[in-house]
Amino acid sequence: MLSLDLSKASSFLPPDYLDSRLPALEKAASMLANHNGPGGDFTGWVFLPRDYDKQEFVRIQAAAEKIRRQSQVLVVIGIGGSYLGARAVIDLLRSPNYNLKKKDTPDIFFAGNGLSTDALLELISLIGDRDFSVNVISKSGTTTEPAVAFRIFKNLLEEKYGKQGARDRIYATTDKTRGALKGLADAEGYEEFVVPDEVGGRYSVLTAVGLLPIAAAGIDIVALMDGARQAMEELAAGGADNPAWQYAALRHALYCSGKKVEMLAAYEPAFRFFAEWWKQLYGESEGKEGKGLFPASLEYTADLHSMGQYIQEGERILCETVVSFAPRGEVLIPHDPDNVDGLNFLAGKPLSFVAEKAMRGVILAHVDGGVPNVLIQMPSISEKSAGYLIYFFEYVCGLSGYLLEVNPFNQPGVEAYKSNMFALLGKPGYEDKQAELEARL
Ligand code: PA5
Protein backbone atom coordinates (compact mmCIF):
# COMPACT_ATOMS: atom_id res chain seq x y z
CA MET A 1 0.00 0.00 0.00
CA LEU A 2 2.75 2.45 0.96
CA SER A 3 6.01 2.84 -0.89
CA LEU A 4 8.84 4.59 0.93
CA ASP A 5 11.84 6.02 -0.90
CA LEU A 6 14.61 7.07 1.46
CA SER A 7 17.36 7.24 -1.15
CA LYS A 8 17.29 11.06 -1.36
CA ALA A 9 17.75 11.36 2.38
CA SER A 10 19.97 8.43 3.34
CA SER A 11 22.72 9.85 1.11
CA PHE A 12 23.12 12.58 3.75
CA LEU A 13 23.83 10.01 6.46
CA PRO A 14 26.56 7.53 7.37
CA PRO A 15 25.91 4.12 5.74
CA ASP A 16 25.31 2.40 9.08
CA TYR A 17 22.59 4.81 10.28
CA LEU A 18 19.93 2.09 10.15
CA ASP A 19 21.97 -0.88 11.36
CA SER A 20 23.31 1.08 14.31
CA ARG A 21 19.76 1.83 15.42
CA LEU A 22 18.32 -1.68 15.01
CA PRO A 23 18.79 -2.63 18.69
CA ALA A 24 17.06 0.59 19.82
CA LEU A 25 14.27 0.01 17.30
CA GLU A 26 13.86 -3.55 18.49
CA LYS A 27 13.45 -2.26 22.02
CA ALA A 28 11.08 0.53 20.93
CA ALA A 29 8.87 -1.89 18.97
CA SER A 30 8.77 -4.27 21.90
CA MET A 31 7.80 -1.46 24.30
CA LEU A 32 4.97 -0.44 21.97
CA ALA A 33 3.73 -4.00 21.56
CA ASN A 34 3.95 -4.78 25.26
CA HIS A 35 2.81 -1.37 26.51
CA ASN A 36 5.73 -1.25 28.92
CA GLY A 37 7.77 1.74 27.77
CA PRO A 38 7.47 5.33 29.02
CA GLY A 39 3.81 6.31 28.71
CA GLY A 40 2.92 2.65 28.07
CA ASP A 41 -0.51 3.24 29.59
CA PHE A 42 -1.30 5.30 26.49
CA THR A 43 -0.33 2.78 23.84
CA GLY A 44 -3.80 1.32 23.37
CA TRP A 45 -3.72 2.69 19.80
CA VAL A 46 -1.10 0.09 18.80
CA PHE A 47 -3.63 -2.74 18.38
CA LEU A 48 -6.73 -0.55 18.15
CA PRO A 49 -7.44 -1.38 14.47
CA ARG A 50 -7.91 -5.00 15.60
CA ASP A 51 -9.15 -4.60 19.16
CA TYR A 52 -11.54 -1.66 18.88
CA ASP A 53 -14.87 -1.86 20.67
CA LYS A 54 -17.10 -3.52 18.05
CA GLN A 55 -20.33 -2.77 19.92
CA GLU A 56 -19.53 0.89 20.19
CA PHE A 57 -18.56 0.88 16.52
CA VAL A 58 -22.10 -0.20 15.61
CA ARG A 59 -23.50 2.55 17.86
CA ILE A 60 -21.25 5.07 16.09
CA GLN A 61 -22.65 4.00 12.73
CA ALA A 62 -26.21 4.24 14.05
CA ALA A 63 -25.61 7.68 15.59
CA ALA A 64 -24.04 8.92 12.36
CA GLU A 65 -27.08 7.68 10.47
CA LYS A 66 -29.38 9.46 12.94
CA ILE A 67 -27.39 12.71 12.61
CA ARG A 68 -27.65 12.47 8.82
CA ARG A 69 -31.40 11.92 9.09
CA GLN A 70 -32.07 14.62 11.65
CA SER A 71 -29.71 17.44 10.80
CA GLN A 72 -28.41 19.52 7.96
CA VAL A 73 -25.46 20.62 10.07
CA LEU A 74 -23.20 18.84 12.56
CA VAL A 75 -21.12 21.03 14.86
CA VAL A 76 -18.07 19.12 16.10
CA ILE A 77 -16.68 20.70 19.26
CA GLY A 78 -13.15 19.80 20.30
CA ILE A 79 -9.54 20.96 20.18
CA GLY A 80 -6.16 19.35 19.40
CA GLY A 81 -6.45 15.60 19.24
CA SER A 82 -10.16 15.90 19.84
CA TYR A 83 -10.79 17.44 16.40
CA LEU A 84 -7.79 17.35 14.09
CA GLY A 85 -8.12 13.69 13.13
CA ALA A 86 -11.76 14.00 12.09
CA ARG A 87 -11.09 17.18 10.17
CA ALA A 88 -8.05 15.62 8.49
CA VAL A 89 -9.96 12.58 7.27
CA ILE A 90 -13.09 14.47 6.19
CA ASP A 91 -11.03 17.00 4.21
CA LEU A 92 -8.86 14.30 2.66
CA LEU A 93 -11.68 11.95 1.66
CA ARG A 94 -14.59 14.33 1.13
CA SER A 95 -12.65 17.51 0.18
CA PRO A 96 -11.88 20.79 1.94
CA ASN A 97 -14.91 22.06 -0.06
CA TYR A 98 -17.13 19.42 1.53
CA ASN A 99 -19.56 21.95 2.98
CA LEU A 100 -19.98 23.64 -0.40
CA LYS A 101 -20.92 20.41 -2.16
CA LYS A 102 -24.38 19.15 -2.99
CA LYS A 103 -24.74 16.05 -0.81
CA ASP A 104 -27.05 13.97 1.33
CA THR A 105 -24.88 14.29 4.44
CA PRO A 106 -24.79 17.28 6.80
CA ASP A 107 -22.42 20.21 6.57
CA ILE A 108 -19.78 19.75 9.22
CA PHE A 109 -18.34 22.70 11.13
CA PHE A 110 -15.63 22.57 13.77
CA ALA A 111 -15.92 24.72 16.89
CA GLY A 112 -14.24 24.94 20.27
CA ASN A 113 -10.76 24.88 18.72
CA GLY A 114 -10.06 28.53 19.51
CA LEU A 115 -11.48 31.53 21.29
CA SER A 116 -12.35 33.80 18.38
CA THR A 117 -15.60 35.70 18.85
CA ASP A 118 -15.78 36.50 15.13
CA ALA A 119 -15.37 32.86 14.14
CA LEU A 120 -18.10 31.79 16.54
CA LEU A 121 -20.51 34.47 15.36
CA GLU A 122 -19.84 33.50 11.76
CA LEU A 123 -20.49 29.84 12.51
CA ILE A 124 -23.80 30.64 14.20
CA SER A 125 -24.88 32.67 11.20
CA LEU A 126 -23.77 29.92 8.80
CA ILE A 127 -25.97 27.44 10.64
CA GLY A 128 -28.82 29.94 10.37
CA ASP A 129 -32.20 28.31 10.85
CA ARG A 130 -31.04 24.90 9.71
CA ASP A 131 -31.46 21.83 11.88
CA PHE A 132 -28.25 20.95 13.66
CA SER A 133 -26.69 18.44 16.03
CA VAL A 134 -23.60 18.71 18.20
CA ASN A 135 -20.81 16.24 18.89
CA VAL A 136 -18.81 17.54 21.84
CA ILE A 137 -15.46 15.78 22.25
CA SER A 138 -13.09 16.13 25.18
CA LYS A 139 -11.14 13.34 26.83
CA SER A 140 -10.41 15.36 29.97
CA GLY A 141 -13.80 17.02 29.82
CA THR A 142 -12.28 20.17 31.25
CA THR A 143 -10.56 21.89 28.32
CA THR A 144 -11.68 25.52 28.32
CA GLU A 145 -12.14 26.15 24.59
CA PRO A 146 -14.51 23.24 23.86
CA ALA A 147 -16.25 23.59 27.23
CA VAL A 148 -17.10 27.25 26.53
CA ALA A 149 -18.20 26.49 22.97
CA PHE A 150 -20.36 23.61 24.17
CA ARG A 151 -22.10 25.81 26.71
CA ILE A 152 -22.99 28.21 23.87
CA PHE A 153 -24.21 25.56 21.41
CA LYS A 154 -26.08 23.67 24.12
CA ASN A 155 -27.99 26.89 24.88
CA LEU A 156 -28.71 27.41 21.19
CA LEU A 157 -30.00 23.85 20.86
CA GLU A 158 -32.17 24.17 23.97
CA GLU A 159 -33.62 27.45 22.75
CA LYS A 160 -34.43 25.88 19.38
CA TYR A 161 -35.61 22.40 20.37
CA GLY A 162 -36.28 22.56 24.12
CA LYS A 163 -34.32 20.57 26.67
CA GLN A 164 -35.53 17.16 25.53
CA GLY A 165 -35.10 17.96 21.85
CA ALA A 166 -31.59 19.24 22.50
CA ARG A 167 -30.71 16.09 24.39
CA ASP A 168 -31.67 14.09 21.33
CA ARG A 169 -29.16 16.03 19.22
CA ILE A 170 -26.14 16.07 21.51
CA TYR A 171 -23.48 13.38 21.36
CA ALA A 172 -20.73 13.47 23.99
CA THR A 173 -17.40 11.74 23.38
CA THR A 174 -15.37 11.68 26.56
CA ASP A 175 -13.71 9.60 29.25
CA LYS A 176 -15.48 6.43 30.37
CA THR A 177 -15.72 7.47 34.02
CA ARG A 178 -14.14 10.86 34.79
CA GLY A 179 -14.39 14.55 34.03
CA ALA A 180 -16.87 17.38 33.86
CA LEU A 181 -18.20 16.43 30.44
CA LYS A 182 -18.82 12.87 31.59
CA GLY A 183 -20.74 14.22 34.58
CA LEU A 184 -22.78 16.56 32.42
CA ALA A 185 -23.52 13.87 29.82
CA ASP A 186 -24.67 11.46 32.53
CA ALA A 187 -26.82 14.11 34.19
CA GLU A 188 -28.43 15.26 30.94
CA GLY A 189 -28.73 11.81 29.35
CA TYR A 190 -26.76 12.52 26.18
CA GLU A 191 -25.70 9.61 24.01
CA GLU A 192 -22.11 8.95 25.05
CA PHE A 193 -19.06 7.60 23.30
CA VAL A 194 -15.77 6.74 24.91
CA VAL A 195 -12.23 8.01 24.49
CA PRO A 196 -10.47 4.86 25.72
CA ASP A 197 -8.25 5.35 28.79
CA GLU A 198 -5.27 3.93 27.00
CA VAL A 199 -5.47 6.19 23.93
CA GLY A 200 -4.28 9.81 24.08
CA GLY A 201 -5.92 12.64 22.16
CA ARG A 202 -3.52 12.79 19.24
CA TYR A 203 -3.77 9.00 18.72
CA SER A 204 -7.56 8.96 18.97
CA VAL A 205 -8.73 9.46 15.38
CA LEU A 206 -9.66 5.78 15.03
CA THR A 207 -11.79 5.85 18.19
CA ALA A 208 -15.22 7.46 18.51
CA VAL A 209 -13.38 10.81 18.68
CA GLY A 210 -12.73 10.71 14.97
CA LEU A 211 -15.09 8.01 13.80
CA LEU A 212 -18.42 9.64 14.67
CA PRO A 213 -17.88 12.88 12.72
CA ILE A 214 -16.14 10.94 9.95
CA ALA A 215 -19.08 8.54 9.63
CA ALA A 216 -21.56 11.45 9.78
CA ALA A 217 -19.78 12.82 6.69
CA GLY A 218 -20.71 9.62 4.87
CA ILE A 219 -17.25 8.06 4.97
CA ASP A 220 -16.95 4.26 5.15
CA ILE A 221 -15.38 3.78 8.58
CA VAL A 222 -15.18 0.00 8.10
CA ALA A 223 -12.82 0.53 5.17
CA LEU A 224 -10.89 3.17 7.13
CA MET A 225 -10.31 0.69 9.98
CA ASP A 226 -9.41 -2.02 7.43
CA GLY A 227 -6.66 0.19 6.03
CA ALA A 228 -5.32 0.84 9.51
CA ARG A 229 -5.46 -2.87 10.35
CA GLN A 230 -3.51 -3.71 7.22
CA ALA A 231 -0.80 -1.24 8.28
CA MET A 232 -0.80 -2.63 11.83
CA GLU A 233 -0.33 -6.17 10.55
CA GLU A 234 2.35 -5.28 8.02
CA LEU A 235 4.36 -3.11 10.40
CA ALA A 236 4.18 -5.49 13.35
CA ALA A 237 6.93 -7.68 11.87
CA GLY A 238 9.97 -5.60 12.72
CA GLY A 239 13.40 -5.65 11.14
CA ALA A 240 15.53 -3.67 8.76
CA ASP A 241 12.98 -4.13 5.95
CA ASN A 242 10.13 -2.61 7.92
CA PRO A 243 9.35 0.82 6.41
CA ALA A 244 8.32 2.24 9.81
CA TRP A 245 11.65 1.18 11.32
CA GLN A 246 13.52 2.58 8.32
CA TYR A 247 11.71 5.94 8.46
CA ALA A 248 12.01 6.27 12.24
CA ALA A 249 15.75 5.49 12.08
CA LEU A 250 16.24 7.97 9.29
CA ARG A 251 14.36 10.77 11.06
CA HIS A 252 16.39 10.16 14.20
CA ALA A 253 19.67 10.08 12.29
CA LEU A 254 18.79 13.32 10.48
CA TYR A 255 17.95 14.93 13.81
CA CYS A 256 21.26 13.77 15.30
CA SER A 257 23.06 15.17 12.24
CA GLY A 258 21.72 18.67 12.99
CA LYS A 259 18.39 18.84 11.18
CA LYS A 260 15.84 20.66 13.30
CA VAL A 261 12.71 20.93 11.15
CA GLU A 262 10.81 18.22 9.30
CA MET A 263 8.53 19.61 6.61
CA LEU A 264 5.64 17.45 5.47
CA ALA A 265 4.73 18.39 1.93
CA ALA A 266 1.97 17.21 -0.38
CA TYR A 267 0.61 18.19 -3.75
CA GLU A 268 -3.01 17.70 -2.66
CA PRO A 269 -4.88 20.67 -1.12
CA ALA A 270 -7.12 18.06 0.52
CA PHE A 271 -4.10 16.95 2.56
CA ARG A 272 -3.78 20.28 4.41
CA PHE A 273 -5.56 19.17 7.58
CA PHE A 274 -3.97 15.75 7.47
CA ALA A 275 -0.70 17.65 7.78
CA GLU A 276 -2.15 19.64 10.68
CA TRP A 277 -3.02 16.36 12.38
CA TRP A 278 0.51 15.06 11.66
CA LYS A 279 2.02 18.23 13.14
CA GLN A 280 0.19 17.73 16.41
CA LEU A 281 1.06 14.03 16.47
CA TYR A 282 4.78 14.63 16.06
CA GLY A 283 5.05 17.99 17.82
CA GLU A 284 3.33 16.83 21.01
CA SER A 285 4.97 13.42 20.97
CA GLU A 286 8.58 14.42 20.33
CA GLY A 287 8.88 18.07 21.34
CA LYS A 288 10.00 17.79 24.94
CA GLU A 289 13.11 17.87 27.14
CA GLY A 290 14.66 20.32 24.67
CA LYS A 291 14.50 17.73 21.88
CA GLY A 292 12.60 16.89 18.70
CA LEU A 293 12.28 17.83 15.05
CA PHE A 294 9.91 20.78 14.67
CA PRO A 295 7.05 19.60 12.41
CA ALA A 296 6.04 22.02 9.67
CA SER A 297 3.77 21.54 6.68
CA LEU A 298 3.70 22.73 3.11
CA GLU A 299 1.19 22.61 0.30
CA TYR A 300 2.81 22.30 -3.11
CA THR A 301 3.13 23.73 -5.59
CA ALA A 302 1.55 26.82 -3.98
CA ASP A 303 4.10 27.06 -1.16
CA LEU A 304 7.04 26.73 -3.54
CA HIS A 305 6.17 30.29 -4.49
CA SER A 306 6.26 31.49 -0.90
CA MET A 307 8.52 29.17 1.09
CA GLY A 308 10.56 27.79 -1.82
CA GLN A 309 13.35 30.35 -1.46
CA TYR A 310 13.94 29.55 2.21
CA ILE A 311 13.78 25.82 1.60
CA GLN A 312 16.32 26.08 -1.19
CA GLU A 313 18.78 28.50 0.39
CA GLY A 314 17.85 29.39 3.97
CA GLU A 315 19.29 27.96 7.17
CA ARG A 316 20.24 24.31 6.53
CA ILE A 317 18.21 22.84 9.37
CA LEU A 318 15.50 21.31 7.18
CA CYS A 319 14.55 17.85 6.09
CA GLU A 320 11.45 17.02 4.10
CA THR A 321 8.91 14.25 3.72
CA VAL A 322 6.72 14.35 0.63
CA VAL A 323 3.45 12.41 0.50
CA SER A 324 2.14 11.69 -2.96
CA PHE A 325 -1.17 10.06 -3.95
CA ALA A 326 -2.09 8.57 -7.31
CA PRO A 327 -4.80 10.74 -8.88
CA ARG A 328 -8.44 9.64 -8.73
CA GLY A 329 -9.17 10.80 -12.26
CA GLU A 330 -7.56 12.41 -15.25
CA VAL A 331 -7.50 15.89 -16.80
CA LEU A 332 -5.84 16.21 -20.20
CA ILE A 333 -4.11 19.41 -21.26
CA PRO A 334 -5.78 20.61 -24.47
CA HIS A 335 -4.03 21.39 -27.75
CA ASP A 336 -4.17 25.04 -28.83
CA PRO A 337 -3.58 25.76 -32.54
CA ASP A 338 -2.19 29.23 -31.74
CA ASN A 339 0.13 27.98 -28.97
CA VAL A 340 0.71 31.55 -27.81
CA ASP A 341 1.51 30.27 -24.31
CA GLY A 342 4.00 27.79 -25.77
CA LEU A 343 2.41 24.87 -23.93
CA ASN A 344 1.69 22.58 -26.88
CA PHE A 345 4.62 20.39 -25.87
CA LEU A 346 2.31 19.30 -23.04
CA ALA A 347 -0.84 18.93 -25.17
CA GLY A 348 -2.56 15.59 -24.64
CA LYS A 349 -0.63 14.93 -21.45
CA PRO A 350 -2.50 14.47 -18.18
CA LEU A 351 -2.15 17.14 -15.50
CA SER A 352 -0.83 14.40 -13.20
CA PHE A 353 2.15 14.01 -15.57
CA VAL A 354 3.02 17.68 -14.97
CA ALA A 355 2.55 17.23 -11.22
CA GLU A 356 4.77 14.14 -11.18
CA LYS A 357 7.58 15.89 -13.07
CA ALA A 358 7.23 18.95 -10.84
CA MET A 359 7.50 16.76 -7.75
CA ARG A 360 10.59 14.96 -9.05
CA GLY A 361 12.19 18.27 -10.01
CA VAL A 362 11.44 19.80 -6.61
CA ILE A 363 12.88 16.82 -4.76
CA LEU A 364 16.14 16.99 -6.76
CA ALA A 365 16.37 20.76 -6.29
CA HIS A 366 15.84 20.49 -2.55
CA VAL A 367 18.37 17.67 -2.27
CA ASP A 368 20.87 19.81 -4.20
CA GLY A 369 20.10 22.60 -1.73
CA GLY A 370 21.00 20.33 1.20
CA VAL A 371 17.49 19.26 2.22
CA PRO A 372 17.23 15.48 2.65
CA ASN A 373 14.02 14.21 1.07
CA VAL A 374 11.81 11.24 1.88
CA LEU A 375 9.09 10.26 -0.57
CA ILE A 376 5.99 8.36 0.57
CA GLN A 377 3.90 7.20 -2.37
CA MET A 378 0.33 6.08 -1.80
CA PRO A 379 -2.37 4.68 -4.07
CA SER A 380 -5.21 7.10 -4.73
CA ILE A 381 -6.97 8.73 -1.79
CA SER A 382 -9.49 6.32 -0.29
CA GLU A 383 -10.73 5.16 3.09
CA LYS A 384 -8.21 2.32 3.01
CA SER A 385 -5.21 4.41 2.04
CA ALA A 386 -6.13 7.07 4.61
CA GLY A 387 -6.45 4.44 7.37
CA TYR A 388 -3.12 2.92 6.36
CA LEU A 389 -1.33 6.27 6.39
CA ILE A 390 -2.80 7.26 9.76
CA TYR A 391 -1.49 4.10 11.36
CA PHE A 392 1.86 4.33 9.59
CA PHE A 393 2.48 7.85 10.93
CA GLU A 394 1.27 6.90 14.42
CA TYR A 395 3.54 3.89 14.56
CA VAL A 396 6.59 5.75 13.25
CA CYS A 397 5.86 8.45 15.81
CA GLY A 398 5.81 5.97 18.68
CA LEU A 399 9.11 4.41 17.51
CA SER A 400 10.63 7.86 16.96
CA GLY A 401 9.73 9.07 20.44
CA TYR A 402 11.40 6.06 22.00
CA LEU A 403 14.51 6.48 19.81
CA LEU A 404 14.66 10.04 21.09
CA GLU A 405 14.34 8.72 24.64
CA VAL A 406 11.30 10.80 25.52
CA ASN A 407 7.84 9.74 26.61
CA PRO A 408 5.94 10.17 23.33
CA PHE A 409 2.57 9.88 25.02
CA ASN A 410 2.46 12.79 27.45
CA GLN A 411 2.22 16.53 26.81
CA PRO A 412 3.29 18.28 30.03
CA GLY A 413 4.16 21.47 28.13
CA VAL A 414 0.54 22.05 27.13
CA GLU A 415 -0.36 22.69 30.78
CA ALA A 416 1.77 25.87 31.05
CA TYR A 417 -0.54 28.07 29.02
CA LYS A 418 -3.62 26.51 30.55
CA SER A 419 -2.66 27.32 34.14
CA ASN A 420 -1.69 30.91 33.18
CA MET A 421 -5.02 31.33 31.42
CA PHE A 422 -6.97 29.92 34.37
CA ALA A 423 -5.10 32.22 36.75
CA LEU A 424 -5.70 35.31 34.63
CA LEU A 425 -9.38 34.39 34.24
CA GLY A 426 -9.72 34.23 38.01
CA LYS A 427 -10.54 30.51 38.22
CA PRO A 428 -11.00 29.50 41.86
CA GLY A 429 -7.82 27.91 43.22
CA TYR A 430 -5.45 30.02 41.13
CA GLU A 431 -5.48 33.20 43.30
CA ASP A 432 -1.74 33.25 44.12
CA LYS A 433 -0.73 32.64 40.55
CA GLN A 434 -3.16 35.31 39.37
CA ALA A 435 -1.49 37.95 41.57
CA GLU A 436 1.97 36.85 40.43
CA LEU A 437 1.08 36.92 36.73
CA GLU A 438 -0.79 40.22 36.90
CA ALA A 439 2.25 41.83 38.49
CA ARG A 440 4.27 40.73 35.45
CA LEU A 441 1.85 41.98 32.81
O1 PA5 B 1 -3.18 15.06 22.24
C1 PA5 B 1 -3.70 15.52 23.25
O2 PA5 B 1 -3.85 14.83 24.25
C2 PA5 B 1 -4.20 16.95 23.30
O3 PA5 B 1 -3.92 17.65 22.14
C3 PA5 B 1 -5.70 16.95 23.51
O4 PA5 B 1 -6.30 16.23 22.47
C4 PA5 B 1 -6.27 18.36 23.56
O5 PA5 B 1 -5.57 19.12 24.51
C5 PA5 B 1 -7.73 18.31 23.92
O6 PA5 B 1 -7.89 17.69 25.16
P1 PA5 B 1 -9.29 17.15 25.64
O7 PA5 B 1 -9.74 16.11 24.71
O8 PA5 B 1 -9.02 16.61 27.01
O9 PA5 B 1 -10.24 18.32 25.68
Residues whose N, C-alpha, C, O or C-beta is under 5 A from the ligand:
A	BS01	PA5	I79 G80 G81 S82 I137 S138 K139 S140 G141 T143 G200 G201 R202
